[in-house]
Amino acid sequence: MLAYGRQSIDQDDIDEVVRVLKGDFLTTGPEVPKFEEAFCAYTGAAHALACSNGTAALHMIGMAIGLKEGDQVIVPSLSFVATANGPHYCGAEVVFADVDPDTGLMTPDTLKEAMTRADADRLKAVFVVHLNGSLVDLQGIAALTKAAGVTLIEDACHSLGSTYPTGKGTGSIGDCALSDFCSFSFHPVKTITSGEGGMITCRDPEMAAKLALLRNHGLERDHTLFTDADIGFEAGSGEANPWAYELQLLGYNYRLTDFQAALGRSQLSKMTRFGPQRKKLVAAYISKMAGMEHLVTPAPNSGNDDVVQHLMVGRIDFAARGKTRRQVMMELRDLGVGTQVHYIPIHRQPYYAKLNPGLTLKGAEAYYAGCLSLPLYPDMVEADVDTVVSALKTVLGG
Ligand SMILES: *Cc1c(COP(=O)(O)O)cnc(C)c1O
């Protein structure tokens, strides 16, 4: 059975985890900063902060920029629910942007439309999602967020390893050349995995320092930054108390363990193989699906050489094929092909629908109606793509 996505773990990944398990540190130790340094080197980010998962990354970014009740953020409706939940945990109201019906991506136009539904005084941040690994128009969107004076965050959970035009040259996703923060997830279906795990990248050193506190309860351990002399220093001598820490702001336990960081760094070192392999498989899909446009088309933008796709999405007119999506999914499963749907528009989820009565976003709903994620992961071989394509022909009646 071909899954729609899965991890690729080799003996050397396992050896790295076992090495750390035999050492002194299980939770945050030397492996976490080593993973962060490797991540900065790979993406070109100034600062990288590892955390427990991609959702925690989004929540912490919201906290770091001070989101609170009464604030608004714009989030594309076509994403995993975590993109909306992260800022909403801080109390911010989510204004859902529509997406392009073919790519599923927020565009400068759909952002502009969402801004007309938001309140300019309360709007604090815009979250974009590089859905499937296809990249949003960062230059166009950054121009709008800059003009509006709001923070721009890339939920980059689908786009590790991709490059993009910055206007001055070529950027790497994660370098935050046009945005304030990027968030990543290392869930097993993502491009690299640490079991559970996440990363935030940013340019601002003060934000990086704040994020480091937020992921560890908000505990300040640097004596030079203490505000309460009674706890921090010995009476009389004025020497620092070695056990002392101060809670200056309310954070969470969003730490990554050391053995997860070791796995993450081992996986990151394989992007030189994972990236080209994903590109090769996507190219194989596109060439083998040529001539099948009446049955299924690859979601556009997937042909970009500089993009490491997370998902391989087929767009299918189910009604025209005379089958429901469920039927197609079940028949493909019987032929050994696993598929998934990414995503149900978030504004349609009962929790958010109640907060946005009557909201319809035609692009998101049209994209959702026709999407089906096909198997894509680095351990697949080209013959697996043949299996998927011939199963699609069989099931869709081509
Ligand atoms: C996976 C994912 C997340 C959440 O990451 P977790 O590590 O599972 O918490 C958020 N946004 C997007 C777009 C994702 O794909």
The ligand as an ORCA input file, in Angstrom:
! r2SCAN-3c Opt
* xyz 0 1
  C       1.561     20.103      9.837
  C       1.125     21.503      9.752
  C       0.952     22.298     10.890
  C       1.031     21.762     12.287
  O       2.212     21.145     12.617
  P       2.251     20.076     13.817
  O       3.721     19.814     13.966
  O       1.480     18.880     13.399
  O       1.683     20.730     15.034
  C       0.608     23.627     10.702
  N       0.431     24.151      9.485
  C       0.562     23.413      8.365
  C       0.351     24.050      7.037
  C       0.888     22.060      8.467
  O       0.992     21.322      7.356
*
